[in-house]
Amino acid sequence: MKKKLLALILASTVVFSSVLMTGCKKTDEEEAKDPNIQVEVDVAKPNIEEFKSIEIEQLGRNINRDEFKVVNISVYTNYSDKYSDMKMTIPTFKGKCGSVDSIQRYVSGNATSSENDIDRVYRYDEDFILYTKGLDNNGIKKLLNQHKLVFEYKNGEETEKQTISLGNEANFIK
């Protein structure tokens, strides 16, 4: 009886240990997304409150809500200990959004970021208002594509780099 109980406990321990070890192993898909970099760019018409806050001296209050877009950029990245020295270069929109034409396109905005080296997680969020009169969705994409996110990190001794054009990530919300 004791031998059967001991054998049952030993078999249960082996099965339980193998289940635990299998559950902790990364899948090939998870391994392929290391580092995992997610970028979302949403472009939408401003809501009433956002529209009321828009002030452009040259235009006064002779503005139309359809002439503006709110751009929301969300970046999330996490990476394993296989990588080190993760750096993200963030484009500057203020003062640089008029390069598609001579019109100053950036109206106002704000950004937040957080980094957790222990969990190897980085978040960045930015919202800004664009003056889009005369630009269709392709023009807005072209404007955003001039601004690129650049991720650099070390894989052992080798430095790797990923560049993401923001216009290519644009999702236009009606």
C-alpha positions in Angstrom: 0.0 0.0 0.0 2.8 2.4 0.9 4.6 1.6 -2.4 1.5 2.4 -4.4 0.9 5.7 -2.5 4.5 6.7 -3.0 4.4 5.8 -6.7 1.1 7.8 -7.1 2.7 10.9 -5.3 5.8 10.6 -7.4 3.8 10.3 -10.7 1.6 13.3 -9.7 4.7 15.4 -8.9 6.3 14.6 -12.3 3.1 15.4 -14.2 2.5 18.6 -12.2 6.1 19.7 -12.7 6.0 19.1 -16.5 2.7 21.1 -16.7 4.3 24.0 -14.9 7.4 24.0 -17.0 5.4 23.8 -20.2 3.1 26.7 -19.1 6.1 29.0 -18.4 7.8 28.4 -21.8 7.3 31.1 -24.4 5.5 30.1 -27.6 7.2 30.7 -30.9 4.8 33.5 -31.6 5.7 35.2 -28.3 9.4 34.7 -29.0 9.0 36.3 -32.4 7.5 39.4 -30.8 10.6 40.0 -28.7 11.0 42.9 -28.4 7.2 43.5 -28.6 6.6 47.0 -30.0 3.0 48.1 -30.5 2.2 51.5 -32.1 -1.3 52.9 -32.5 -2.1 56.2 -34.2 -5.7 57.3 -34.1 -6.9 60.4 -36.0 -10.4 61.8 -35.3 -12.4 64.9 -35.4 -12.2 66.8 -32.1 -15.1 66.5 -29.7 -16.9 69.7 -28.7 -14.7 70.4 -25.6 -11.5 69.9 -27.6 -12.8 72.2 -30.3 -13.8 74.9 -27.8 -10.2 74.9 -26.5 -8.7 75.6 -30.0 -7.3 79.1 -30.4 -5.4 80.3 -33.4 -4.7 84.0 -33.4 -4.5 84.3 -37.2 -7.9 82.7 -37.6 -9.7 84.1 -34.6 -13.0 82.2 -34.1 -13.6 81.8 -37.8 -12.8 78.2 -37.6 -14.8 75.0 -38.4 -14.5 71.8 -36.4 -14.0 69.8 -39.6 -10.7 71.7 -40.2 -9.1 69.9 -37.2 -8.1 66.5 -36.2 -7.0 65.0 -32.8 -4.1 62.7 -33.2 -3.5 60.1 -30.5 -0.2 58.2 -30.5 0.1 55.2 -28.1 3.3 53.2 -27.9 3.8 50.1 -25.8 6.9 48.1 -25.8 8.2 45.2 -23.7 11.3 43.0 -24.2 13.1 40.1 -22.6 16.4 40.2 -20.8 17.9 39.1 -24.1 17.9 42.8 -25.0 19.4 45.8 -23.2 19.7 49.5 -23.5 16.3 50.0 -25.1 16.0 53.6 -26.3 13.1 55.2 -28.2 13.5 58.4 -30.2 10.2 60.3 -30.2 9.5 62.8 -33.0 8.8 66.4 -32.0 5.6 67.6 -33.5 5.4 71.1 -32.1 7.0 73.5 -34.5 7.7 70.8 -37.1 4.2 69.8 -38.4 4.2 72.6 -41.1 6.8 70.9 -43.3 4.2 69.4 -45.7 3.3 73.0 -46.7 3.9 76.5 -45.3 1.0 76.3 -42.8 1.6 75.7 -39.1 -0.4 72.5 -38.5 0.4 71.8 -34.8 -2.1 73.6 -32.6 -1.6 72.1 -29.1 -1.0 68.8 -27.3 0.6 66.9 -24.4 2.5 63.7 -23.9 3.3 61.3 -21.1 5.7 58.5 -20.8 6.7 55.8 -18.3 9.5 53.4 -18.2 9.9 50.3 -15.9 13.4 48.8 -16.3 12.6 46.0 -13.9 9.7 44.7 -16.0 11.3 45.9 -19.2 8.1 47.9 -20.2 7.9 51.3 -21.8 4.8 53.3 -22.5 4.4 56.6 -24.4 1.2 58.5 -25.2 0.7 61.7 -27.0 -2.4 63.7 -28.0 -2.3 66.7 -30.2 -4.5 68.8 -32.4 -3.7 69.3 -36.1 -5.1 72.1 -38.3 -6.0 70.0 -41.4 -7.7 72.4 -43.7 -6.7 71.5 -47.2 -5.4 68.1 -46.3 -7.2 64.8 -47.0 -6.4 61.6 -45.2 -3.5 60.9 -47.6 -2.1 64.4 -46.8 -2.3 63.7 -43.1 -0.6 60.4 -43.6 2.2 62.1 -45.6 2.6 64.7 -42.8 2.7 62.0 -40.1 5.1 59.9 -42.1 7.7 62.7 -41.9 7.8 61.8 -38.2 9.3 58.4 -37.3 9.7 56.5 -34.0 13.1 54.9 -33.8 13.8 52.0 -31.4 17.4 51.1 -30.7 18.5 48.2 -28.4 21.4 45.9 -27.9 21.1 42.2 -28.6 24.3 41.0 -27.0 27.0 43.1 -28.5 25.1 44.0 -31.6 22.9 47.1 -31.8 19.6 46.7 -33.5 17.3 49.4 -34.8 13.6 49.5 -35.8 12.0 52.6 -37.5 8.2 53.1 -37.6 6.7 55.8 -39.8 3.6 57.1 -38.0 1.5 57.8 -41.0 1.7 54.1 -42.0 0.1 53.3 -38.6 -2.7 55.9 -38.9 -6.3 54.8 -38.2 -8.9 57.3 -39.3 -11.9 57.3 -37.0 -15.1 58.9 -38.3 
